[in-house]
Amino acid sequence: MYRIGVDVGGTFTDLVLVHGESGRTIFHKVPSTPHDPSEAIHRGVVELMADNRLDPAGIRHIGHGTTVATNLVIEGKGARCALITTRGFRDILDIGRQTRPHNFDYGVRKPPALAPRRWRKEVRERVDAAGTVLEALDEDDVRRAAEELKADGVEAIAICYLHSYRNPDHEQRTRAIVREILPDAYICLSSEVLPEFREYERFSTTVLNAKVGPRMESYLGNFLARVKDAGVRHEPYTIHSNGGLMSVEAVRRFPVKTCLSGPAAGVVGAATLGRVIGYPNLVTFDVGGTSTDVSLIADGQAMFSASRSVAGYPVKTPMVDIHVIGAGGGSLTWMDDAGSLKVGPESAGAVPGPVGYGRGGQQPTITDAQISLHRLNPVAVLDGKMPIHADAAKRALREQVADKLGLSLEAAAEGVIRIANANMSRAIRAVSTERGYDLANFALIAFGGAGPLHALGVARECGIATVIVPQEPGNMCARGILLTDISFDFVASDISLVSAENWPRVLTRFEALHEAADRWLDEEQVATEQRRYQRQIDARYVGQNFEVQVPVEGRLDEAALARFVADFHDAHRKEYGYDVPSRPIEIINCRMKAIGTITKAPLAPMEIKGDGAGTTPSRGQRDIWFGEGHGWLPSPVYHRASLAPGARILGPAVIEEMSSTTVLEPGHDMTVDAYGNLIITIA
């Protein structure tokens, strides 16, 4: 039995094939196809099976990560989207929280509402915060709105009523009416997408879900068809932003939950690997062709966030807490109006790509700087499958950067890399030191195709002493997909004071959430013995605006109240540095994560061949630029497959593999652990 993990990136689509019993792992990589990401998936799966002579019947599981939803929002390519809402709330998407994106830069503008004002329709209805109907739904208003939207050719409709999280009847009836008039429209309800209070975030999340829904349906249809064409009969899963897997049908209903699909898989994989090899405290450093994604893992557990912004739009759904910046191998270099060198956030992407890839790119990128300094192989990458046009990369960097700044080619290329490293370091501090964590207690785990190229410089700048480079780091996100379970988050808002009188209400809420979770697990065909549940309460001191999340473990009985109060004070103290035991506590949301455990291939130690630790240089050496202090130094080049556990290398040196390249600077000390990871000590 084999399992395949697929991560669709902006430049490459990464695949990992794992034998279900032995854990033997095979890595593969193909160029992405942005016009239809499923094309690259099909090609990669077919090539994997052909290269390893596999019968498609032996593929029992395919999990995939995708950024299609996020890219649709960023590029403004979603569907023609409308909003039907309670009378008086048509402009809530524009009003928001009345905060500016940047307090001191008036040139930074809020993005336009995803549903234009002419397609935001009001109807008469009203439900109060307790769920009591104050004004019945005016069905004639609904029909009038639907007819107008039909005439305008609207493709997707978000139905968002005030306090529908307590009583969804009006939203459900509205959907039935709209469906009669617009049978082919994509329709979603805020009471299903996000049944929580705070109408702005609920409306924004639901509208974004509607905006990307039709295009995601088309993509998922192509994806399913191509997987079937490859001969695989098991329906694939998609990883979503909380690090769990969902069926294709669930993704069709809630595409907004996939906004951090691929990056979340990398964090899940890194956390699992860290626990196995004895590094529970990690900073994940995932550098691809378009972006850098960083996250924090403390005590073996990934950090989670209840809300974040996607392309400037608030999205409130549980997700792995990942900080994303526009800095990747394909990030373009450019000059601002003052003649200063800038790097990113715009990217050359897969097409046309960096100049050195020879696919039509004309503007130099970070990758071209790495090629110019010979840190990246100037002849070919991907184990020789992809030729590199080093002369073209150097010429573009010289003409567009070095000559304009009066610098040598080496100084210009190093400047590009240093600017990128500085941007990446700021992202790492945003998830660590700015939240009170001491980076001296963490190791940096570098993956993504470009992660190991930047990791050592970034670690030194951040004060991190150890860098870990897993096997085939460019495929880490695809590998992480095979280390996660099926999961989905359920929530119910219940704003009430914590007291013995109100606690039974909380228990009733969790009972209802448990029933909903079981219904979903039934739909996902998860056996009873494979089900797990995690409970959590969002709470705050009375008078506060924001909540802390408190896990609720053990039996839900009267004694659970005292445990929760003590745990809340502890969580508040960790989050804010203080607690006020005498102050009343207010419950906001009850949450439950439904988990369906799946069989995973073990993280297997490397097979040791021959007499053990071997460090045979298989590719000779090449001159590499290590800055003004060292200049060009002849550096041995190692093929990673030749490095057995226990191998030790002192820099300068280069370790090349199919999906990435690791460059050891002079004085850096690297060893290979039992699982094939490179453990590097910063000089």
N, C-alpha and C positions, 0 to 999 in steps of 0.2 A: 504494500500500500504506500502511495506517495501523496504528498501534500505540496501545493504550490502557493507561494505568496508573491503578489505583484504590487509594485508601487509605481504609479504613473507620475513622473516628474515633468518639469518644464522642458528639460533637455533630453533626459534618458528615461526609459521605462526599465525598472529593475525587477528581476525575477529570482526567486530562490526555490529550489526543489529539495525537499527533505524526505528521506526514507522514514516512514512512520515508526518502525521498530528500532532501528539502529541509530537513528539521528544523523546518518551520513548526509552531508549537505553539498549541493551543487549550485553555483551562482551563474547568472546569465544577465546580459544587458543588451538592449537594442535602442536605437534612437526613437524618441517619442514622435508621435504624429499628431500635432495640435489640432488639425482639422477634424480628426476623428480618433481620439485616444484608444478606442477599441482595436484599431488596426495594429498598433504596436503590441498590444496585449496578445492578439491572435498570433502574430509573427513570433513573439517570444515564446509562447507556450508550444507552438509547433516545432520551433527549433530545439527547445529543451527536450521534447519527447524524441525528436529525430536523433539528436546528438547522443542520447543515452539509451536509444532503442527501447523505448517504453511503449507499452500498450495503453491507449487512452483509458481503457477500463480500469487500469491500476491507479488512476488519479481519483482519489476519493474526496479531495477537499481543495477548493480554490478560494483564497481570500485576497481582496484587493483594496488598495487605498487610492483615492483620487482627489484631486483639487479642482475638478470640473465646476462644482458649485461656486467656489471662491473665485475662480477665474471669470465666470460669467458676470459676477458682481463687479469685479475690478475692471473688466473690459466693457461693462455696460451692454452686454449682449443677451440679457435675460428676455423674458417674454413681455408682451404688452400687458401690464399688471394694473388692476383696479382694487379699490377698497370700498367695502360697504360697512358703515359704522353707525353708531347711535347719533341722533340729531344733536349737533353742537360740538362734535368731536372730529369733524372733517379735517381740521388743520393740526391735529396733534403730532403728525409726523414732521411738520415744519417747526412747531413750537418746541417740542422736545423738552429738554431740561433748561433751556435758555442759557446754555453755556457755549462758549466759543471753543473751537478745536485747539486754538493756541491763544493764551491770554494776551500776549504782547505782539503778535504778528497779525495785523489786520489783512494781510495778503492771503492768509490761510482761510479757506472757505469751507463751510459744511457742504457735503455732497448733496445733490438734489434728491428729493424724496423719490423712492423707487416707484411709487404710484403717483403720477401727475395729478394736480389738483382737479382737473376736469373729469378725471376718472375716480374721484373720491366722492361717493354718494352717501347721503345721510337718510336714515329712515327713523320713523317714530317708534320708539320702544324704550323701556327703562326697567332695569333690575337693580335693587339696592345691594349693599355690601354683604347682606345676609342671604341673598338669593331670592328675596321676595319680589314678585312682579309688581312694579309701581305703575307701569303703562304697558298695555298689551302690544304685541308686535303688529304694526300696520302692514298687512300683506300687500295692499295696493301700492304702498311706497316701494316695497321690495320688487314687485313686478315692473313698476315704472323704471326703477334703477337698472334692472336687468335688461330691459328692452333698450335703454339708452346705451348701455355697455355693449350689447350685441351689435347695435348699429355702428359703433366705433371700432369694431373688430378686436375687442379685448380678448386675450387668450387665457388669462389667469385672474382669479378673484380671491382676495383675502376678506373673510368675514370676521369683524372684530367689534364686539359690543362691550359696553362698560359692565364690569362685574360678571361677565359670562363665565369666569372661572368658578363662580359659586352656583350658577344655574345656566347650563348650556342650551336650554330648550329653544330660545329664540334663534340662536345661531344655527341649530340643527334644522329648524323649520325654514329658515332663510335659505339654507343650502338646497333643501328639497325644491323650493320654488325656483331658485336660480337654475337648478339642474334641468327643470322643465323647459326653460327658455334658452339656455346655453348648454346643451347636452355634452358638448365636446370640450368645454372649458375646464381648466385645472382649478379646483376649488379647495380651499383649506380654511379651517376654523381655528381661531385663537384658543378656544377651549380645549382643542386637541393638541395643537402645536405647543402651547405654553400655558397651561391652566394655573397661572399665578397672578397675584395682584401687581400693581404698577403698570398702568395701561400703556405708557409710552414704549417701554421695553417689550411688552407683549405684542403691541401692534407692529413694532418694527421687525421683530423676529418673524411674525406670521406673514407680513408683506414680503420679506426677503424669501421666505419659504415658497410663497406663490410665484415670486419673480423667477426663481431658478427651476421651479417644478417642471414645466413643459420640456425644457431643454434637457433636464436630467432624465426625464422619461425616455426621450429619444436616444440619449447616450446609453442608458441602461438596456434599451431594446437592442441596440447594436451590439453591446457587450455580451448579452445573453446569446444572441445569434452566433457571434463569432466563437464563443466558448463551445457552443454546440457543434459548430462546423469543425472545430479542432478535434471532435470526437469525445469530449468530456461530458459525461451524463449527469454529474452531480451539480446542482445549482450553486453558483458561487455566493460568497458573502462579501460584504463591504465593511471596512472598519470605519467607525464614526469618531467624532471628536472627543468622546470620553474614554477612548482606548478600547472599546468593545466592538464586537461584530454585529451586523444587522443583515437580515435577508434583503434581497433585492426589492421585495414588496414593501418592506418597512422603509427603505430608502426612497421609494417612489412617493410615499406619504409624507416623509419628513426629510427632504434633501438638505435642509438647513443644518441638520445635525452632522453633515459630512464636511463642514467648512475647514476643519483641521484634520481631515482623514489621514493622509499620509504621514505628516509630522507626528501625530499622536502615536502611530505604530512604532516609530523610532524610539520614542520615550519609553513605551512599554517594553520593547526589546532591550533597551539599555538598562532599565531597572531590573529585569529578570537576570541579565548577564551579570550586573553588579552584585546582586545577592549571591550568585553562584561562585564568583571568583573572589569575594571578600572585600568589595568596595561598595558599601551601602550608600555612601554620600557621593553623589556625582553631579556634575554640570554637563548636560547633554549639549553637544555642539555639532549641529547638522548643517553642513554647507553644501548646497546643490548648485545647479546652474543658474538659478534665479534668485534664491533667497537664502538667508541664514536663520535657522530656527534654534533657539536655546531654551532650556528648561532646567528646573532644579529637581533632584531626587534626594530626599533626606530620609535616612534610616530605611532605605530600600523602597520607599514609597514615592510615587510621582505626586507632584502638586496638582491640584485641580482648582478651577475657577468656575463660578456660576454664571459669569457674563464677561463679554469682551466686545471689541469692535472689529468688524470685518469690512475693510475698505471704507471705514468711517461710519458704518451703520451699526447701531447697538444690536447684539445678538445675545439673548439670555437663554443659555442651555448649558448643562454641565459639560465641561471639556477639560482636557489636560491643559495646564497653564503653560502656554508656549508663547515666547516673545519672538516676533518675526520682523526682520528688517530686509530691505531690498539690497542685499549684498551676496552675490554668488559668483561662480566662475564666469558666467556670461555677463556680469554687470559691466556696463559701458563706461568708459572714461570720457570726460568732457571738461571744457573750460567755462567757468562762470563769467559774468560781465566784468569782473575785476581781474580776469586772467588767472584765477586760481584753479588748481587741478581738483576735480571732483570725480568720485567713483560711485556709480549707481544713482538712484535705485532702478533706473531703466535697465533692461536686460536684452541681450541679443537673442535669448531663448534658444530653441532647437533650430529654428530657421529665422535668419540666415546663420546664426551662431557666431562664435568667435572667428576672427580672421584666420587664425591658424588651423581651423577645421576645414577650410577650403570649400565652404558651402555658399559663398557669396557675401559673407560678412565683410564690411569695410571699416567699421569703427572699432578701435582696439578695446579689449576687455581685460579683466583680471587674468583670465586664462592666457591671453597673449603675453602678459607681463611674466607669468610663470614660465612660459615657453622661452621667452627671450633670455631669461636667467638660467635656463636649462634645468630648473627645478622639476618641471614637467618634461617628459621625454620629447626631445625636439624631432624625433623621427616618426614614432607611432605610439598610440596608446591602445587600451583595450586588448592587451596581450598581442599587439601587432595588427589587430583587425582594422584599426582606424588610422590612416596616415596623417601626419602632422606637417603643415606647410610653415616651417619655422621662419624662412626668409620673408614670407608675406607678413607674418605676425610682427617681426622685428621692423620691417619697413613701415608698417602702419603706425607702430608705437613711436618710431623715430620721427616720422613726418608730422604726426598729429599731437604729440606730447613733448618729446625730448627737444626737438628743434624750437618749438614755440616757447619753451621755458629756458632754453639755453643750457640744457643738461646733456650729459652723456646718456646713451641708451640704457646702461646699467642703472644709473641714478634715477632715471625716469621710471623704469620698471619697478625698482625697489620702492619708489615713492607711491606708486599705485598700490602696491601690496601693503605698505605701512598704513595708508589711509583706510584701506579695507579692514585691516586688523584693528585699527582704532575704533571703527564703527562696530565691529563685532564685539570688542571688549566692552563697549558701553552697553550693548545688549545684555551681556553676561552680568554686569553689575546691576542692571535693572531687575534681574530675577534673584539676585543674591545679596550683595552688600546693602542695597537700598531697602531690603526687607529684614536686615539684621543678621544675615548669615555671614560667617567668616570663611572666605574662600580658601584660607590655609587648611581648612578641614575637609576640603573636597578635592576629588580628582576630576580632570576634564576627559570625557569620553568623546572622541572625535569620529564622526562618520559623515556620510554623504561623499560624493565624488571628490569634493575639494576640501573637506574638513581636515584631513591629516596634513595638507599642504600649509594650512594657516594655524593649526592647533598650537604648535610650539611657540610661535611668536605671540599668539594671543594669551597662552598660559603664562608666559613670562611677564607680559604686561599686566595681567590680573593677579599675579602673585600665587599662582597654582603650581605646585611642585611636581605633580605627576600627570602624565597624559596617557590614556589608554586608547589604542587603535584596534578595534575588533577585526576579525577576519572579514575580508571583502567589505570594507566600510561603506562603499557606495551602495551596497544592497542591504544596509541595516534596517531600513524601514520595511522593506519586503520581508526580511527575516522576522521582524517584530510582529508582523501580521499573523505569523504562525505560532506566536507565543501568547495569544490573547483568547478570551472567551467571548461567547455571545452575551450581549448585555443591552439593557435599555433602562432609562431613568423615568420614574413616575413621580409626580409632585401634586400636592394639594395645599392650597393656601388656607390657613386657619388662624386668623389673628386673634389671639386671646392671651390673657395673663396666665402665668404659670401658677397654678394653685391646685390643691387637692380636689376642689369642686370641678375645675376645668380639665383635669388630667384624663378622665374617662373619654372626653371628646377627642383627645389626641389619640388614645388607643383605638377609638372607632375609626378615625382617619386612616391609621395604619392598617386596620383590617380591610378597609375598602381598597387601599393601595395594593395590599397583598393579593386581593381578588383580581384586580386589574393586571398585576404582574403575572399571575398564573394564566390568565386568559392569553396574554401576549406570548408566554412561553409555550402554551398549547399551540398557538399559530406557528411558532418557530420549530415545533416538533421536538421539544426538549423533554427527555425522559424525567420522571419525578426525582429519581436518585441523582440526577445531574444538576438540580436546581439549588441555587443559593440566593440569599437576599441580604442586602445591606441597608440599614435604616439610618436616617439622619434628620436632624431638626435644625432649621435656620431660626436663630433667636437673637434678641438684643435686649439691652436695658431699656426700660420705658423712657422715651424721649430721644433715643438715638435714631439715626436715619438708615443705618446699614447693619446687617446681621453678621454673626459668625456661625459657622457650620459645626454642629456637634454630633458626632456619631452616637447612635443609640444601640447599645449591644445588650445581649442577655434577654431575659424574659420581660415581656411587657406587662408588668403588674404594678401594684401600688409602690413597691420598693424601687421601681424604675424611676419614679419621680425624684427621689433623693439623689440617685446616681446622676440623673440628668442635670440637676441644679449644680452639683459639684463639678461635673464635667464642663458645664457652660462657663463657670467662673475660671476654670483652668484654661479653656480655649480662648476666652476673652483676654486673659493675662498674656498668653502667648502671642495673640494677634496685636494687642495694643499696649502691652507693658504694664497693665494695672487691672484690678477688678474691684467691684463695689458690692460686697456680699449683702449689704443691707438694702440694696436697690431692687425694686420689682423687675422681673424678667418677663418679656413678651415673646410669645411664639409667633412666627410669621408663616413658615412653610414646613410641611412634613414631606420628606423625600424617601423614596425606596428605589434601590437599584436591583433589578432582576438580572440574575446571572445564570447562564446555561453553560456549564463547563464542557469543554470539548477535549478530546484526546490530543495531546501535544507530543511531538517528538522531543526526546530529551536533549539538553545541551551536552553533547558528548565531548569528552577530552580528545585531543588529537591522537591519531595513531602514530606511534613512534616507529620509524623504519630504520633498519640498519643498526648502527651502534649508538643511536641517540642524537644528542645535540649536534646539528650540522649547520654550518653557516657558509656554504659554498657560494662564492660570487659567480653568478651564471651569466652576467651581462657585461663583464669587464668594468670599465670606469668611464666617467665623463667629467669634464670641468663644470663646476657649478659656482655661481656668484653668491657669496655669503656676506655681502655688505662691504663698506669701505674698510672695515677693520681687518677683513680677511682676503677680500678680493676673490679672484677665481681660484678655486681649490680642486685638484683632482680627487674625485670621490668614488669609492667603489659602489657598484650597483648590484643589489641583491634581488633575486626573484623570491617573493615571499614564500612560495611553495617549498623552497629549499631550506627554510628556517624551521628546525624542529624545536620542540619544547626544551628550554634550557639554553638556547642559543643567546649569545651576548655580542652586541656590536657597539663600538664607540664612534661617535660622529667625528668628521663628516662622513655621511653615507646616504644612500638612497635605497628605499625598499619599494619595489614596484609590484603591482598585482593587477588583475583584470579591471577592477572598478576604481582604483585610486592609487595615489603615490604618497609615500611618507618620506620627508626629508629631515635627516638628523643634522643639526648644526654642530660645529666643532665643540667638543666637550660633553655633548649629550650622551647619556648612557641608556641603552635599550636592551631589554631581555624579552624572551618569548615565554609566556606562561603555559600551563598544561593544556589550556583550551585554545592555544594558538594566538592569543591576544598579544600585541606589542605593548609592553609596559615601559614607558620612557620617563626617565628622571631628568628634569630640566637643570641644566648647568647653572 
